[in-house]
Amino acid sequence: MFDLGSLESVRAGAADLLGRTERIDVLVNNAGLMLTERSETKDGFETTFGVNHLGPFLLTLLLLDRIKESAPARIVNVSSTAHQSARSGLNFDDLQSKGGYQGMSVYGRTKLANIYFTTELARRLAGTGVTANCLHPGTIRSGFGGDGDAGGFFGWGIKVARPFMAGPVKGAETSVYLASSPDVAGVTGQFFTRCRPKTPSKAARDDAAAARLWEVSEQMVGLVPA
């Protein structure tokens, strides 16, 4: 167990995984934190961005050599159709949302970041036998927005709607499909929903922004000098 909101914990978790297994055939990154109030991780990052993007980004890169050694292998990133709310893309001058914070808007931007990460990861993995895809799992009855994370009208809305949402098994279907189905062997760099490819938003198809986010993220997590 490790905390995606702590780079130290992610590094320790990755080291533990590498020490316990000689192969990593599939990695599924599934983080979906949404906070009503802005907070920061112990590393000083806005928490939603840190947990939903930076933690999985660092974990993947720390495990990547082992994953490539295990090829054919697959990386699956859980995004969301909420990325569509980030119509203007990411504000690279304020990735930490210090200039203004709205929980659902920040969440949408982190889900856009998941798509950018997948796009650039797939490009970098071309020819290695490792694929990278992302997906929208659906509106699922889970712990999302629970534990006091979401307050106000949004938190109330989640509580009211939760009994009518699909269960976790349904929510896992597309992740499992991308992780295991022979139908998508060799498919990479795509966004899926309900086990079918779907074209993401116009902003999500910005390859230059995807490459830029990768470079900035490497600096943030300390993989390259800032």
C-alpha positions in Angstrom: 0.0 0.0 0.0 1.2 3.5 -0.8 -0.1 7.0 -1.0 -0.3 8.6 -4.5 -0.3 12.0 -2.8 3.2 11.4 -1.5 6.1 11.1 -3.9 8.2 9.5 -1.2 5.4 6.9 -0.7 5.1 6.3 -4.5 8.8 5.7 -4.7 8.7 3.2 -1.8 5.7 1.4 -3.3 7.4 1.1 -6.7 10.6 -0.2 -5.1 8.5 -2.8 -3.2 6.7 -3.9 -6.3 10.0 -4.2 -8.3 11.4 -6.3 -5.5 8.5 -8.7 -5.4 7.9 -9.4 -9.0 10.0 -10.1 -12.1 7.2 -9.2 -14.5 4.6 -6.5 -14.8 2.2 -7.4 -17.6 -0.5 -4.9 -16.8 -0.5 -1.6 -14.9 -3.9 0.0 -14.2 -3.7 3.6 -12.8 -7.0 4.4 -11.2 -7.1 7.6 -9.2 -10.2 9.9 -9.1 -10.0 12.3 -6.2 -12.2 15.4 -6.2 -12.0 17.9 -3.3 -14.4 20.8 -2.7 -11.7 22.8 -0.9 -8.2 23.4 -2.2 -5.4 21.6 -0.3 -1.8 20.6 -0.9 0.1 17.4 -0.6 3.2 17.0 1.6 5.3 17.8 -1.5 3.5 21.1 -1.9 1.3 20.2 -5.0 -2.4 20.9 -5.3 -3.8 17.7 -4.0 -6.2 16.7 -6.8 -3.5 17.3 -9.4 -0.9 15.5 -7.2 -3.1 12.4 -6.6 -4.8 12.1 -10.0 -1.9 12.9 -12.2 1.6 13.2 -10.6 1.4 10.1 -8.4 0.4 7.8 -11.3 2.8 9.5 -13.6 5.8 8.9 -11.3 4.7 5.3 -10.5 4.4 4.4 -14.2 7.8 5.8 -15.0 9.5 4.1 -12.1 8.0 0.7 -13.2 8.4 1.4 -16.9 11.6 -0.5 -17.5 10.2 -3.7 -15.9 7.0 -3.3 -17.9 9.0 -3.0 -21.2 11.0 -6.1 -20.2 7.6 -7.9 -19.8 6.3 -7.0 -23.2 3.8 -7.5 -24.6 2.3 -5.5 -21.8 -0.3 -2.9 -21.2 -0.8 0.3 -19.3 -4.3 1.5 -18.6 -5.1 5.0 -17.2 -8.6 5.7 -15.8 -9.6 9.2 -17.0 -13.2 10.5 -17.3 -15.5 12.3 -19.7 -15.2 15.1 -17.1 -12.1 16.1 -19.1 -14.5 17.7 -21.5 -15.1 20.5 -19.0 -11.5 21.7 -19.6 -12.3 23.2 -22.9 -9.3 25.6 -22.9 -6.9 22.8 -22.0 -4.5 23.2 -19.1 -3.2 26.5 -17.8 0.5 25.7 -17.6 1.1 29.0 -15.7 -1.2 27.7 -12.9 -1.2 23.9 -12.8 -1.5 24.2 -9.0 -4.8 26.2 -9.2 -3.5 29.0 -7.0 -5.3 31.6 -9.0 -8.7 30.2 -8.3 -10.1 26.9 -7.2 -13.3 25.1 -8.2 -13.3 21.4 -7.3 -15.1 19.9 -10.2 -13.2 22.1 -12.7 -9.9 21.1 -11.2 -11.0 17.5 -11.4 -11.8 17.8 -15.0 -8.4 19.3 -15.8 -6.7 16.4 -14.0 -8.7 13.9 -16.1 -7.5 15.8 -19.2 -4.0 15.4 -17.8 -4.6 11.6 -17.7 -5.4 11.7 -21.4 -2.3 13.8 -22.2 -0.2 11.4 -20.2 -1.6 8.5 -22.1 -1.1 10.1 -25.5 2.6 11.0 -24.9 3.3 7.7 -23.2 1.9 5.8 -26.1 4.1 7.8 -28.5 7.2 7.1 -26.4 6.4 3.4 -26.2 6.0 2.9 -29.9 7.8 -0.2 -31.0 8.3 -1.6 -27.5 5.4 -4.0 -27.4 3.8 -2.0 -24.6 0.5 -0.2 -25.2 -1.1 2.7 -23.3 -4.8 3.5 -23.4 -7.2 5.5 -21.2 -10.9 5.3 -20.5 -14.0 6.7 -18.9 -15.4 4.1 -16.4 -18.9 5.6 -16.2 -20.7 7.2 -13.3 -20.0 4.6 -10.6 -21.2 4.0 -7.1 -17.8 4.1 -5.3 -16.1 6.2 -2.7 -15.8 9.1 -5.1 -16.7 12.3 -3.3 -17.1 10.5 0.0 -15.2 10.7 3.3 -16.0 14.5 3.5 -14.0 15.2 0.3 -17.0 16.8 -1.5 -19.1 19.3 0.4 -21.9 21.7 -0.4 -24.4 21.1 -3.2 -22.0 18.8 -5.1 -21.5 16.5 -2.1 -25.2 16.5 -1.5 -25.9 15.6 -5.1 -23.5 12.6 -5.0 -25.2 11.2 -1.9 -28.6 11.6 -3.6 -27.5 10.0 -6.9 -25.3 7.2 -5.5 -28.1 4.6 -5.1 -28.9 5.0 -8.9 -25.3 4.7 -10.1 -23.8 1.5 -11.6 -21.8 -0.7 -9.2 -18.0 -1.2 -9.1 -18.1 -4.3 -11.2 -19.8 -2.5 -14.1 -17.3 0.4 -13.6 -14.4 -2.0 -14.0 -15.5 -3.5 -17.3 -13.6 -1.1 -19.6 -10.5 -1.2 -17.5 -10.5 -5.0 -17.5 -11.3 -5.0 -21.3 -8.3 -2.8 -22.0 -6.1 -4.8 -19.7 -6.9 -8.2 -21.0 -8.9 -8.4 -24.2 -7.2 -9.8 -27.4 -9.4 -7.4 -29.3 -7.2 -4.4 -28.3 -3.8 -6.1 -28.5 -1.6 -3.6 -30.2 -4.1 -0.7 -29.9 -2.5 2.2 -28.2 -3.0 5.9 -27.5 -6.8 5.7 -27.5 -9.6 6.9 -25.2 -12.4 4.3 -24.5 -15.8 4.3 -23.0 -18.1 1.2 -22.6 -15.3 -0.9 -24.2 -15.3 1.1 -27.4 -13.0 3.8 -28.7 -14.3 7.3 -28.4 -12.9 10.6 -29.7 -12.0 12.8 -26.7 -12.5 16.6 -26.6 -10.7 18.9 -29.0 -8.5 20.1 -26.2 -7.5 16.5 -25.4 -6.2 16.0 -28.9 -3.4 18.6 -28.4 -0.2 16.5 -28.8 2.0 19.6 -28.1 0.2 20.1 -24.8 0.7 16.4 -24.0 4.4 16.6 -24.6 4.7 19.8 -22.6 2.8 18.3 -19.6 5.2 15.3 -19.7 8.3 17.5 -19.5 6.8 19.7 -16.7 5.7 16.6 -14.8 9.2 15.1 -15.0 10.5 18.2 -13.4 7.8 18.3 -10.7 8.4 14.7 -9.5 12.2 15.1 -9.7 13.0 12.8 -12.6 14.9 15.6 -14.4 16.3 18.9 -13.0 13.8 21.7 -12.8 
